[in-house]
Amino acid sequence: MPEENQSAALDQLLEGFPTPSLISGRVEETPDGAWIRYEFKPSDDVDYVRALSQGDIASGVLAAMSRARGWPEIRGKSFTRHLPDGSRRLESESAVGGLDADVREASEHEVVEELRAAAQAARVTLETVRFAHLNGRLAPEITVVTADPVGYAEDASRRTWTITEPIVDRKLVEGTFVVVSSEQGEWVHAAGYSVRLHGGVCVTHEEDTVPEQTLH
């Protein structure tokens, strides 16, 4: 059944991710539009980045849907983190604006073939690709393996962008989430990106590091 309102549409979008990392998402109407409130409880840094990237991607998709369907305009989004002691903390809050042009309809095969070539250029092995299906568009969750985790970490943002740039620039996807691991199975880098919102979040596995916002 088609979505009848923004809240139902958001629920359906969040259910579409292959590894859901958000506890919930809700739409609150405001005098000048609507705001999306997300809650999450990450198990580690990778899950943290995954949760924020899912919220970013879903926000961009819902904002585009809202404009097309005459729903209240999505003005912003916030993320509230559930902490181990049971308390909650507002983790981030930002406006939603400057939406990109429409994302193309693409096949999973087309996206995977682009990723295979890009992974080779980035000198990593493409291990798995799992897809979110969001209002008729794709958002892949990608895992790759590097034989040189130290070298990858030193240039992680550029090399990860090499993997995702072909499908992002051609607007084949709504967004991406990438996890880079060593051959021993230890994660090296995690990054998420929203095509419509022109930005994302990433983290590299080093001591005392925190996820950072990235723009391309």
Stockholm file with secondary structure:
# STOCKHOLM 1.0

chainA/1-216         MPEENQSAALDQLLEGFPTPSLISGRVEETPDGAWIRYEFKPSDDVDYVRALSQGDIASGVLAAMSRARGWPEIRGKSFTRHLPDGSRRLESESAVGGLDADVREASEHEVVEELRAAAQAARVTLETVRFAHLNGRLAPEITVVTADPVGYAEDASRRTWTITEPIVDRKLVEGTFVVVSSEQGEWVHAAGYSVRLHGGVCVTHEEDTVPEQTLH
#=GR chainA/1-216 SS CCCCSHHHHHHHHHHTSSSCCCSEEEEEEETTEEEEEEEECCSSHHHHHHHHHHHHHHHHHHHHHHHHHTCCCEEEEEEEEECTTSCEEEEEEEECCCCCSCCCCCCHHHHHHHHHHHHHHTTCEEEEEEEEEETTEEEEEEEEEESCHHHHHHTHHHHHHHHHHHHHHTTCSSEEEEEEEETTSCEEEEEEEETTTTEEEEEESCTTCCCEEEEC
#=GC SS_cons         CCCCSHHHHHHHHHHTSSSCCCSEEEEEEETTEEEEEEEECCSSHHHHHHHHHHHHHHHHHHHHHHHHHTCCCEEEEEEEEECTTSCEEEEEEEECCCCCSCCCCCCHHHHHHHHHHHHHHTTCEEEEEEEEEETTEEEEEEEEEESCHHHHHHTHHHHHHHHHHHHHHTTCSSEEEEEEEETTSCEEEEEEEETTTTEEEEEESCTTCCCEEEEC
//
